[in-house]
Amino acid sequence: MKTKITSLAIAIFSSVLFMGGCLEKITAVNFDYTTTASLKSDSLRTVGTQSIDTVALKSDLESELKKKGTSLDLLDELTLKSATIGFTAPTASDNFDKIDAIELWVFTPTLPPLKLATKNPILKGLNIVSLDVASSTNLEEYLKSETYTLQAIGTNNAPLGPMDLTVSASWTIKASAK
Protein backbone atom coordinates (compact mmCIF):
# COMPACT_ATOMS: atom_id res chain seq x y z
CA MET A 1 0.00 0.00 0.00
CA LYS A 2 2.83 2.38 0.91
CA THR A 3 4.50 1.72 -2.48
CA LYS A 4 1.27 2.52 -4.34
CA ILE A 5 0.84 5.82 -2.46
CA THR A 6 4.48 6.75 -3.12
CA SER A 7 4.11 5.87 -6.82
CA LEU A 8 0.88 7.86 -7.05
CA ALA A 9 2.49 10.86 -5.30
CA ILE A 10 5.46 10.77 -7.72
CA ALA A 11 3.10 10.55 -10.71
CA ILE A 12 1.03 13.52 -9.49
CA PHE A 13 4.13 15.57 -8.70
CA SER A 14 5.64 14.82 -12.14
CA SER A 15 2.38 15.76 -13.87
CA VAL A 16 2.20 19.07 -12.03
CA LEU A 17 5.81 19.87 -12.98
CA PHE A 18 5.20 18.93 -16.62
CA MET A 19 1.97 20.93 -16.84
CA GLY A 20 3.61 23.93 -15.16
CA GLY A 21 6.27 23.94 -17.87
CA CYS A 22 3.60 23.68 -20.57
CA LEU A 23 1.56 26.49 -19.06
CA GLU A 24 4.61 28.73 -18.89
CA LYS A 25 5.34 28.11 -22.59
CA ILE A 26 1.72 28.84 -23.50
CA THR A 27 1.53 32.05 -21.45
CA ALA A 28 5.03 33.39 -22.22
CA VAL A 29 5.67 35.81 -25.09
CA ASN A 30 9.40 36.08 -25.76
CA PHE A 31 10.77 37.85 -28.82
CA ASP A 32 13.47 40.18 -30.11
CA TYR A 33 12.58 43.74 -31.05
CA THR A 34 14.76 46.07 -33.12
CA THR A 35 14.89 49.85 -33.02
CA THR A 36 16.91 52.27 -35.13
CA ALA A 37 17.84 55.88 -34.61
CA SER A 38 19.55 58.47 -36.78
CA LEU A 39 22.25 60.57 -35.18
CA LYS A 40 23.66 63.74 -36.71
CA SER A 41 26.69 65.58 -35.44
CA ASP A 42 28.07 68.95 -36.31
CA SER A 43 31.79 69.31 -36.80
CA LEU A 44 33.75 68.28 -33.73
CA ARG A 45 36.74 70.63 -33.81
CA THR A 46 38.21 69.64 -30.46
CA VAL A 47 39.85 66.33 -29.65
CA GLY A 48 38.70 64.24 -26.69
CA THR A 49 35.56 62.74 -25.20
CA GLN A 50 32.37 64.56 -26.16
CA SER A 51 28.74 64.12 -27.14
CA ILE A 52 28.28 63.14 -30.77
CA ASP A 53 24.50 63.54 -30.71
CA THR A 54 21.48 63.19 -28.47
CA VAL A 55 18.17 62.15 -30.01
CA ALA A 56 14.72 61.82 -28.42
CA LEU A 57 12.74 58.86 -29.73
CA LYS A 58 9.05 58.06 -29.49
CA SER A 59 8.60 54.54 -28.15
CA ASP A 60 6.61 52.11 -30.28
CA LEU A 61 7.01 49.31 -27.74
CA GLU A 62 3.30 49.25 -26.92
CA SER A 63 2.32 48.56 -30.55
CA GLU A 64 5.01 45.86 -30.86
CA LEU A 65 3.72 44.14 -27.73
CA LYS A 66 0.15 44.35 -29.02
CA LYS A 67 1.22 42.64 -32.28
CA LYS A 68 2.57 39.76 -30.18
CA GLY A 69 -0.60 39.37 -28.09
CA THR A 70 0.59 41.12 -24.96
CA SER A 71 0.73 44.63 -23.48
CA LEU A 72 2.89 47.04 -21.49
CA ASP A 73 1.35 45.97 -18.18
CA LEU A 74 2.28 42.33 -18.94
CA LEU A 75 5.91 43.16 -19.82
CA ASP A 76 8.23 41.24 -17.51
CA GLU A 77 11.68 42.07 -18.84
CA LEU A 78 13.38 44.04 -21.60
CA THR A 79 17.15 43.83 -22.04
CA LEU A 80 19.60 44.99 -24.68
CA LYS A 81 20.76 42.06 -26.80
CA SER A 82 23.06 43.90 -29.23
CA ALA A 83 23.75 47.30 -30.78
CA THR A 84 25.61 48.67 -33.78
CA ILE A 85 26.50 52.14 -34.97
CA GLY A 86 27.47 52.96 -38.52
CA PHE A 87 28.10 55.83 -40.91
CA THR A 88 25.37 56.87 -43.35
CA ALA A 89 26.80 60.28 -44.39
CA PRO A 90 28.79 62.00 -45.72
CA THR A 91 29.02 58.49 -47.21
CA ALA A 92 28.43 55.01 -45.91
CA SER A 93 32.08 54.23 -46.72
CA ASP A 94 33.37 56.74 -44.14
CA ASN A 95 35.00 55.04 -41.20
CA PHE A 96 35.77 55.36 -37.51
CA ASP A 97 39.51 56.01 -37.93
CA LYS A 98 39.26 59.33 -36.07
CA ILE A 99 37.07 57.90 -33.29
CA ASP A 100 38.84 55.76 -30.69
CA ALA A 101 35.87 54.86 -28.47
CA ILE A 102 32.11 55.24 -28.37
CA GLU A 103 29.39 54.85 -25.74
CA LEU A 104 25.62 54.63 -26.12
CA TRP A 105 23.45 55.93 -23.25
CA VAL A 106 19.68 55.97 -22.60
CA PHE A 107 17.61 58.19 -20.32
CA THR A 108 14.08 59.56 -19.93
CA PRO A 109 12.69 62.69 -18.29
CA THR A 110 12.18 60.69 -15.07
CA LEU A 111 14.97 58.07 -15.23
CA PRO A 112 18.73 58.67 -14.90
CA PRO A 113 21.22 58.09 -17.73
CA LEU A 114 22.29 54.47 -18.11
CA LYS A 115 25.18 53.25 -20.24
CA LEU A 116 23.81 50.69 -22.71
CA ALA A 117 26.80 49.76 -24.85
CA THR A 118 30.41 50.68 -25.58
CA LYS A 119 33.29 49.98 -27.91
CA ASN A 120 36.84 50.74 -26.82
CA PRO A 121 39.02 50.55 -28.77
CA ILE A 122 37.41 50.79 -32.18
CA LEU A 123 39.43 49.03 -34.85
CA LYS A 124 40.64 51.23 -37.69
CA GLY A 125 38.92 51.03 -41.08
CA LEU A 126 35.47 50.06 -39.81
CA ASN A 127 32.40 51.96 -41.04
CA ILE A 128 30.02 50.01 -38.79
CA VAL A 129 30.85 48.98 -35.23
CA SER A 130 29.25 46.25 -33.12
CA LEU A 131 29.08 47.60 -29.60
CA ASP A 132 29.65 45.60 -26.45
CA VAL A 133 26.53 45.47 -24.26
CA ALA A 134 27.38 47.32 -21.04
CA SER A 135 24.26 46.62 -19.01
CA SER A 136 22.14 43.55 -18.33
CA THR A 137 19.70 45.77 -16.42
CA ASN A 138 15.99 45.32 -17.05
CA LEU A 139 15.30 48.37 -19.24
CA GLU A 140 11.51 48.07 -19.43
CA GLU A 141 10.90 51.36 -17.61
CA TYR A 142 13.11 53.24 -20.10
CA LEU A 143 11.36 51.93 -23.21
CA LYS A 144 7.90 51.93 -21.60
CA SER A 145 8.23 55.69 -21.37
CA GLU A 146 6.37 57.58 -24.09
CA THR A 147 9.72 59.00 -25.21
CA TYR A 148 13.27 58.05 -24.37
CA THR A 149 16.57 59.63 -25.32
CA LEU A 150 19.66 58.00 -26.79
CA GLN A 151 23.01 59.73 -26.54
CA ALA A 152 26.22 58.76 -28.31
CA ILE A 153 29.44 59.89 -26.66
CA GLY A 154 32.70 59.45 -28.51
CA THR A 155 36.40 59.97 -28.02
CA ASN A 156 37.96 61.39 -31.16
CA ASN A 157 41.70 61.60 -31.89
CA ALA A 158 41.38 64.31 -34.58
CA PRO A 159 38.84 66.96 -35.59
CA LEU A 160 35.76 65.56 -37.34
CA GLY A 161 33.43 67.00 -39.95
CA PRO A 162 29.66 66.61 -39.77
CA MET A 163 28.50 62.98 -39.54
CA ASP A 164 25.25 61.09 -39.98
CA LEU A 165 25.18 57.82 -38.08
CA THR A 166 22.61 55.09 -37.61
CA VAL A 167 22.24 53.20 -34.34
CA SER A 168 20.48 49.84 -34.44
CA ALA A 169 19.57 48.13 -31.19
CA SER A 170 18.12 44.66 -30.70
CA TRP A 171 16.17 44.13 -27.48
CA THR A 172 15.05 40.85 -25.91
CA ILE A 173 11.51 41.01 -24.56
CA LYS A 174 9.87 38.67 -22.07
CA ALA A 175 6.18 39.18 -21.37
CA SER A 176 3.05 37.29 -20.47
CA ALA A 177 0.28 36.65 -22.99
CA LYS A 178 -3.10 38.31 -22.54
Backbone bond lengths (Angstrom), bond angles and torsions (degrees), N, CA, C in turn:
res aa  C-N    CA-C-N  psi(-1)  N-CA   C-N-CA  omega(-1)  CA-C   N-CA-C  phi
1 M - - - 1.446 - - 1.531 110.82 -
2 K 1.352 115.59 -42.49 1.453 120.35 -179.52 1.530 110.34 -63.02
3 T 1.321 118.28 -37.01 1.465 122.94 179.69 1.522 110.01 -66.19
4 K 1.344 117.57 -40.87 1.452 121.17 179.67 1.528 110.54 -65.02
5 I 1.319 118.72 -41.10 1.456 122.40 179.85 1.529 109.50 -66.27
6 T 1.319 116.77 -42.21 1.467 121.24 178.68 1.528 109.94 -63.36
7 S 1.325 116.99 -44.67 1.468 121.38 178.94 1.520 110.58 -63.01
8 L 1.317 117.15 -42.99 1.462 121.50 178.63 1.536 110.76 -64.00
9 A 1.321 117.29 -41.93 1.466 121.36 179.24 1.531 110.67 -63.25
10 I 1.332 117.12 -41.75 1.475 121.45 178.35 1.521 109.82 -64.51
11 A 1.331 117.42 -41.93 1.467 121.01 179.77 1.528 110.61 -63.86
12 I 1.314 117.69 -43.24 1.466 121.36 -179.98 1.522 109.86 -65.72
13 F 1.321 116.78 -45.75 1.459 121.32 179.82 1.533 110.76 -60.89
14 S 1.308 118.27 -44.20 1.469 122.88 178.42 1.521 110.92 -62.32
15 S 1.322 116.95 -41.78 1.469 121.02 179.18 1.522 111.20 -62.92
16 V 1.320 116.12 -43.44 1.466 120.26 179.75 1.532 109.76 -62.98
17 L 1.328 117.48 -43.82 1.458 120.13 178.26 1.524 111.26 -62.14
18 F 1.322 117.25 -45.06 1.462 121.75 -179.86 1.523 110.40 -62.60
19 M 1.315 117.58 -46.95 1.465 121.57 -178.55 1.527 110.83 -66.30
20 G 1.336 117.43 -35.93 1.462 120.16 177.17 1.512 110.50 -61.13
21 G 1.328 117.40 -43.00 1.461 121.13 177.24 1.513 111.44 -63.53
22 C 1.330 117.47 -39.88 1.469 120.95 178.37 1.519 111.00 -65.91
23 L 1.332 116.36 -43.02 1.458 119.80 -179.58 1.525 110.94 -63.44
24 E 1.331 116.28 -39.55 1.461 119.19 179.26 1.524 110.01 -62.49
25 K 1.341 117.85 -42.62 1.459 120.91 179.59 1.527 111.29 -65.53
26 I 1.301 117.65 -34.44 1.466 121.63 -179.59 1.525 110.46 -72.91
27 T 1.334 117.55 -37.31 1.456 120.73 -174.64 1.524 113.33 -94.50
28 A 1.330 119.07 -6.03 1.459 121.75 -179.74 1.523 110.74 -91.32
29 V 1.324 115.74 139.89 1.462 122.70 175.64 1.522 106.13 -124.27
30 N 1.326 116.63 101.47 1.455 121.89 -179.30 1.521 108.83 -117.36
31 F 1.335 116.30 128.46 1.463 119.52 179.40 1.524 109.94 -158.75
32 D 1.337 114.98 164.48 1.455 121.27 174.63 1.520 108.61 -98.16
33 Y 1.302 115.34 146.49 1.461 123.45 -174.62 1.523 107.12 -134.84
34 T 1.320 117.78 130.30 1.456 121.77 -176.66 1.517 111.23 -112.76
35 T 1.331 115.34 136.17 1.453 121.79 174.21 1.522 108.68 -123.32
36 T 1.319 115.99 152.82 1.461 120.91 174.28 1.519 109.04 -131.41
37 A 1.301 114.60 153.04 1.467 120.57 178.58 1.521 108.61 -144.58
38 S 1.318 115.39 143.22 1.464 121.28 176.48 1.517 109.01 -99.43
39 L 1.311 115.24 129.72 1.457 121.76 177.36 1.521 108.39 -114.13
40 K 1.308 116.47 140.69 1.464 121.91 177.86 1.519 107.81 -130.84
41 S 1.319 115.66 130.59 1.458 117.79 176.85 1.523 109.41 -119.66
42 D 1.308 114.64 147.19 1.450 120.44 169.67 1.525 107.13 -77.34
43 S 1.296 116.17 179.46 1.463 119.70 175.58 1.522 109.62 -59.97
44 L 1.307 115.71 138.20 1.465 121.80 175.36 1.523 106.17 -108.89
45 R 1.327 116.35 98.61 1.468 120.75 -172.37 1.518 112.71 -83.65
46 T 1.333 116.66 -22.51 1.458 119.43 179.44 1.520 109.48 -96.37
47 V 1.316 114.70 157.25 1.461 122.16 179.51 1.521 108.05 -100.66
48 G 1.335 116.71 140.38 1.462 121.00 178.01 1.508 111.72 135.48
49 T 1.316 116.24 -166.15 1.457 122.04 -178.58 1.528 109.29 -87.69
50 Q 1.325 115.75 127.15 1.459 120.86 -177.38 1.521 111.41 -159.49
51 S 1.319 115.48 163.86 1.466 120.63 178.66 1.523 109.45 -71.24
52 I 1.311 116.09 130.61 1.467 121.16 174.90 1.521 108.62 -85.74
53 D 1.324 116.86 -48.37 1.466 121.41 175.55 1.516 108.91 -167.49
54 T 1.321 114.21 155.79 1.457 123.13 175.27 1.516 106.14 -129.01
55 V 1.336 116.14 127.47 1.462 119.87 -176.68 1.530 110.01 -132.46
56 A 1.327 115.74 130.50 1.467 121.80 175.92 1.525 108.18 -87.21
57 L 1.307 116.40 133.12 1.461 122.21 -178.34 1.516 110.62 -121.67
58 K 1.311 116.03 141.68 1.460 121.29 174.65 1.530 106.91 -85.55
59 S 1.300 116.61 128.61 1.462 120.97 -178.42 1.526 111.14 -75.96
60 D 1.320 116.07 132.47 1.467 120.58 173.21 1.533 110.31 -112.16
61 L 1.333 115.38 20.93 1.461 120.93 -179.11 1.517 112.04 -59.08
62 E 1.327 117.41 -41.32 1.462 120.46 -178.11 1.529 111.26 -59.36
63 S 1.328 117.77 -43.67 1.472 119.87 179.83 1.527 111.47 -68.96
64 E 1.328 117.67 -34.59 1.471 120.49 176.82 1.523 110.97 -65.61
65 L 1.321 116.77 -41.45 1.459 120.62 178.08 1.521 110.64 -64.84
66 K 1.324 116.61 -41.01 1.464 121.03 179.72 1.528 110.59 -61.04
67 K 1.349 117.32 -40.07 1.470 121.60 178.24 1.528 111.60 -60.58
68 K 1.336 115.69 -29.45 1.470 120.77 -177.73 1.523 112.81 -94.93
69 G 1.335 117.43 6.72 1.464 120.43 176.58 1.509 114.30 81.66
70 T 1.323 116.69 29.04 1.457 120.50 177.94 1.532 108.69 -141.75
71 S 1.320 117.31 -171.03 1.465 120.49 -176.84 1.524 110.31 -150.06
72 L 1.331 115.65 172.20 1.466 120.63 -179.69 1.525 112.32 -58.43
73 D 1.327 117.46 -39.72 1.463 119.48 -178.02 1.532 112.47 -71.84
74 L 1.333 118.04 -12.90 1.465 121.39 177.39 1.529 112.33 -102.89
75 L 1.345 116.76 4.39 1.458 121.94 178.42 1.517 109.41 -70.63
76 D 1.331 116.22 125.29 1.456 121.11 -179.13 1.523 112.12 -98.48
77 E 1.346 115.69 -40.31 1.463 118.76 -174.97 1.524 110.13 -157.83
78 L 1.334 115.32 141.81 1.453 122.23 175.81 1.525 106.75 -139.40
79 T 1.324 117.19 118.07 1.456 121.18 -179.42 1.521 109.93 -128.70
80 L 1.312 115.96 155.20 1.455 121.15 176.89 1.516 108.81 -78.14
81 K 1.322 116.13 125.45 1.466 122.21 178.69 1.525 110.54 -92.26
82 S 1.347 116.68 -45.66 1.464 120.92 -179.75 1.519 109.31 -162.10
83 A 1.332 115.23 162.49 1.464 120.48 177.25 1.517 109.34 -152.08
84 T 1.327 115.14 145.90 1.462 121.68 174.58 1.518 108.85 -132.12
85 I 1.316 115.13 157.92 1.461 121.63 173.37 1.521 107.06 -138.62
86 G 1.334 115.68 134.31 1.455 119.21 -176.87 1.515 112.31 -146.34
87 F 1.315 115.49 157.93 1.464 122.14 178.37 1.515 111.14 -75.28
88 T 1.328 116.27 138.01 1.465 121.59 170.37 1.521 110.50 -120.82
89 A 1.344 118.17 -21.51 1.471 120.92 177.39 1.528 108.11 -156.79
90 P 1.293 121.64 151.58 1.453 125.73 9.93 1.524 113.10 -58.55
91 T 1.356 117.86 -37.32 1.464 119.06 172.37 1.519 108.12 -142.84
92 A 1.299 115.53 157.02 1.465 120.00 179.56 1.525 111.37 -67.38
93 S 1.332 118.05 -13.99 1.462 120.12 179.43 1.528 112.34 -88.77
94 D 1.350 118.02 -3.36 1.464 119.36 174.01 1.517 108.13 -61.11
95 N 1.333 116.21 159.72 1.457 117.35 -177.04 1.528 111.53 -135.48
96 F 1.308 114.91 177.38 1.457 123.30 -174.69 1.522 112.79 -92.26
97 D 1.334 118.67 21.94 1.462 120.89 -177.25 1.526 113.49 -56.77
98 K 1.324 117.91 -32.36 1.468 120.93 -178.25 1.528 112.54 -93.17
99 I 1.333 116.84 1.99 1.468 121.30 179.25 1.528 107.91 -117.50
100 D 1.331 115.58 118.54 1.463 121.12 -176.63 1.523 113.19 -85.87
101 A 1.336 116.65 -32.54 1.467 120.99 -175.65 1.515 108.76 -151.24
102 I 1.333 115.20 155.14 1.467 120.18 178.91 1.529 109.02 -146.61
103 E 1.327 115.21 145.56 1.464 122.17 176.80 1.519 108.44 -129.82
104 L 1.316 116.01 146.44 1.461 122.51 176.13 1.525 107.63 -119.06
105 W 1.346 115.75 125.18 1.463 122.82 -177.37 1.523 109.85 -118.88
106 V 1.335 117.24 155.53 1.461 123.03 174.07 1.526 108.54 -130.92
107 F 1.328 115.89 144.77 1.465 121.18 172.64 1.515 108.83 -158.46
108 T 1.329 115.38 165.50 1.470 122.53 177.32 1.529 106.75 -130.73
109 P 1.340 117.11 174.03 1.464 118.28 176.76 1.534 113.48 -60.20
110 T 1.333 117.14 -24.46 1.471 119.63 -176.50 1.530 114.18 -114.01
111 L 1.345 117.38 -5.74 1.465 120.22 -178.59 1.530 110.40 -118.82
112 P 1.324 117.49 144.39 1.470 120.49 -176.01 1.531 112.09 -72.43
113 P 1.336 116.65 160.44 1.464 119.78 176.40 1.529 111.11 -60.28
114 L 1.328 114.77 140.97 1.461 121.52 179.00 1.525 107.91 -135.39
115 K 1.326 116.10 128.05 1.462 120.35 178.46 1.525 108.91 -72.63
116 L 1.342 115.67 121.32 1.462 121.45 -179.70 1.520 112.91 -89.87
117 A 1.352 115.64 -47.42 1.457 119.46 -172.31 1.522 110.22 -155.06
118 T 1.325 116.02 156.05 1.461 121.69 -178.71 1.524 110.11 -143.86
119 K 1.319 114.40 164.93 1.465 120.47 167.29 1.518 106.07 -148.70
120 N 1.330 115.72 118.23 1.455 121.93 179.18 1.520 108.78 -156.50
121 P 1.304 118.06 113.08 1.465 128.29 3.04 1.530 111.14 -87.70
122 I 1.330 114.00 162.19 1.463 120.56 173.52 1.523 107.08 -94.28
123 L 1.311 116.48 128.48 1.464 120.59 179.18 1.522 110.45 -67.31
124 K 1.304 116.52 144.04 1.466 121.86 -179.28 1.533 110.04 -69.43
125 G 1.337 115.40 147.75 1.456 122.00 175.60 1.515 115.17 90.04
126 L 1.316 118.25 -7.34 1.461 120.77 -178.18 1.525 110.84 -82.19
127 N 1.348 116.83 139.46 1.464 119.84 173.74 1.527 111.18 -109.27
128 I 1.327 116.30 -5.70 1.466 122.13 171.63 1.531 106.77 -140.04
129 V 1.319 115.84 136.18 1.463 121.12 -174.83 1.524 109.32 -122.58
130 S 1.321 116.19 129.51 1.470 121.67 170.74 1.523 107.39 -84.97
131 L 1.306 115.27 121.14 1.460 120.54 -177.67 1.520 110.56 -85.83
132 D 1.320 115.39 154.38 1.456 121.77 175.37 1.528 107.97 -88.98
133 V 1.318 117.20 126.56 1.464 121.22 179.42 1.521 108.66 -63.71
134 A 1.325 116.58 126.95 1.465 122.05 -175.06 1.519 113.07 -100.89
135 S 1.334 117.41 -11.82 1.451 119.38 -175.19 1.528 110.76 -141.78
136 S 1.318 115.33 131.48 1.468 119.85 173.62 1.530 109.71 -101.10
137 T 1.322 115.81 13.69 1.466 122.79 179.93 1.522 110.73 -60.76
138 N 1.330 116.11 144.02 1.459 120.84 172.67 1.532 106.96 -69.55
139 L 1.330 116.35 115.83 1.460 122.29 -173.47 1.523 113.18 -100.40
140 E 1.332 117.77 15.55 1.459 120.13 -174.46 1.525 112.30 -57.06
141 E 1.315 118.70 -39.16 1.464 120.20 -177.78 1.529 111.44 -66.23
142 Y 1.331 117.77 -32.00 1.460 120.76 178.20 1.533 110.95 -67.91
143 L 1.323 117.25 -48.26 1.459 119.43 -176.36 1.525 112.97 -85.22
144 K 1.337 118.20 -13.22 1.462 121.09 172.80 1.521 110.31 -72.74
145 S 1.305 116.01 -25.19 1.459 121.09 -179.70 1.526 108.93 -59.93
146 E 1.329 116.50 146.55 1.461 120.64 -179.19 1.529 110.88 -57.19
147 T 1.320 116.55 -39.35 1.462 121.67 173.64 1.523 108.24 -133.32
148 Y 1.314 115.47 150.59 1.454 121.37 173.43 1.524 107.03 -139.02
149 T 1.306 116.28 160.03 1.453 120.84 -175.33 1.515 110.22 -119.21
150 L 1.333 115.95 133.02 1.456 122.24 172.54 1.523 108.07 -105.32
151 Q 1.314 115.78 139.78 1.456 120.68 175.99 1.514 108.88 -131.01
152 A 1.328 115.95 132.27 1.462 121.95 174.23 1.519 107.66 -104.65
153 I 1.309 115.94 127.65 1.457 122.93 177.42 1.517 106.76 -118.51
154 G 1.322 116.19 130.32 1.457 119.68 -177.92 1.509 111.93 -128.30
155 T 1.320 114.77 159.42 1.456 121.89 172.82 1.513 106.61 -115.41
156 N 1.350 115.21 111.86 1.463 119.18 -178.53 1.530 110.13 -104.07
157 N 1.350 115.01 147.94 1.457 121.78 -177.91 1.528 112.23 -102.58
158 A 1.340 116.83 -0.53 1.459 123.27 179.01 1.524 107.49 -157.39
159 P 1.330 117.69 159.39 1.468 119.21 176.41 1.527 111.13 -58.16
160 L 1.330 116.18 148.37 1.464 122.13 -178.35 1.517 110.03 -124.82
161 G 1.322 115.87 144.09 1.458 120.96 172.58 1.514 109.34 -81.80
162 P 1.318 117.62 -179.63 1.465 121.11 177.83 1.534 110.49 -58.30
163 M 1.331 115.44 143.78 1.466 121.10 -179.27 1.525 110.19 -134.30
164 D 1.318 116.07 145.46 1.458 122.78 167.34 1.523 106.25 -115.08
165 L 1.310 115.57 125.80 1.460 121.67 -178.27 1.519 109.37 -125.80
166 T 1.313 115.81 154.25 1.458 121.28 174.02 1.519 108.65 -120.94
167 V 1.328 115.24 129.06 1.459 122.03 175.15 1.521 107.33 -104.76
168 S 1.312 116.35 130.30 1.462 121.64 174.82 1.525 107.51 -120.88
169 A 1.314 115.75 128.27 1.465 120.73 -179.50 1.522 109.35 -124.82
170 S 1.315 116.06 136.16 1.458 122.15 176.04 1.527 107.41 -111.26
171 W 1.318 115.55 125.91 1.458 123.11 -176.67 1.520 109.05 -112.58
172 T 1.317 117.50 143.54 1.454 122.48 173.42 1.520 107.76 -100.80
173 I 1.333 115.48 126.17 1.464 121.57 -176.91 1.522 110.22 -115.28
174 K 1.324 114.63 134.13 1.462 122.28 173.93 1.519 106.33 -124.51
175 A 1.331 115.45 123.78 1.460 121.02 -179.46 1.515 109.42 -145.49
176 S 1.298 114.83 170.83 1.469 121.36 175.34 1.529 108.60 -100.64
177 A 1.322 116.06 147.75 1.469 120.46 178.02 1.520 109.14 -75.52
178 K 1.337 114.98 154.62 1.462 120.50 177.04 1.514 110.44 -68.96
